[in-house]
């Protein structure tokens, strides 16, 4: 897929990883702005975002009810996020947890920060609508102001994309692998 955006054959596409583990392209495009990408995969599905001249992050999760939502949200989320999740009806808690998780992870991946940035990232979900931008409060370790959008998925899945300019991000697939 990346070779199409680069205008080269797949065998010349080369990737490396940043110090925090984020993959990036080392192959250059002739006469065009650099492209960035990010991908996420879960339970046989993949989500890929490609953008020009800006960092991008995505996350995709299958909503599982077998996790300890209260315990995990208390450990990894801010107090207000944890409270919002626990205030949801019990049948909706796992969905709410994973919705927060995909937003946070998309932001962290776009910044190249990794999970160490969880405490400095607060999500303010005011509605359960998809294809909307999500308000966030980001701490000092986030060097760039980012926007994040929940993505529509089939039931049982949550996904989000983050970038400075969401209008220049093309989502390439939310497809079975």
LINNORHU-V938844 format. One record per backbone hydrogen bond with DSSP energy under -0.5 kcal/mol. CO is the residue of the C=O (numbers start at 1). NH is the residue of the N-H. E is the energy in kcal/mol with one decimal. If there is no record, write none. Layout:
co,nh,e
CO,NH,E
CO,NH,E
This chain:
co,nh,e
1,4,-0.7
1,5,-1.2
2,6,-2.0
3,7,-1.6
3,8,-1.9
9,12,-1.9
10,13,-1.3
14,26,-2.9
14,27,-1.0
16,24,-2.7
18,21,-1.8
22,18,-2.4
24,16,-2.4
29,31,-0.5
29,32,-0.7
34,53,-2.9
36,51,-2.6
38,49,-2.5
40,47,-2.8
42,45,-1.7
44,177,-3.9
45,42,-1.8
46,175,-1.1
47,40,-2.2
48,172,-2.4
48,173,-0.9
49,38,-1.8
50,170,-2.3
51,36,-2.7
51,53,-0.5
55,164,-0.5
57,162,-2.8
59,160,-1.9
61,63,-0.5
61,158,-2.5
62,64,-0.6
67,69,-1.5
68,72,-2.7
69,73,-2.8
70,74,-1.8
71,75,-1.6
72,76,-2.7
73,77,-2.0
78,82,-2.7
79,83,-2.5
80,84,-2.2
81,85,-2.3
82,86,-2.3
83,87,-1.8
84,88,-0.6
85,88,-0.9
89,92,-2.3
89,93,-0.8
90,93,-0.9
92,96,-2.5
93,97,-2.9
94,98,-2.6
95,99,-2.3
96,100,-2.2
97,101,-2.6
98,102,-2.6
99,103,-1.6
100,104,-2.6
101,105,-3.0
102,106,-2.3
103,107,-2.1
104,108,-2.7
105,109,-2.7
106,110,-2.2
107,111,-1.9
108,112,-1.0
108,113,-2.0
108,114,-0.8
114,117,-1.9
115,118,-1.9
117,120,-1.1
118,121,-1.6
120,122,-0.5
120,139,-2.8
122,137,-2.4
123,125,-0.6
124,126,-0.8
124,135,-0.9
132,150,-1.7
135,124,-2.6
137,122,-2.8
139,142,-1.7
141,143,-0.9
147,163,-2.3
148,134,-2.5
149,161,-2.1
150,131,-1.3
154,157,-1.4
156,63,-2.9
158,61,-2.6
159,151,-2.7
160,59,-1.9
161,149,-2.7
162,57,-2.2
163,147,-3.3
164,166,-0.6
165,168,-1.3
166,169,-1.6
168,52,-0.7
168,170,-0.5
169,171,-0.6
170,50,-2.0
170,172,-0.6
173,48,-1.2
175,46,-1.8
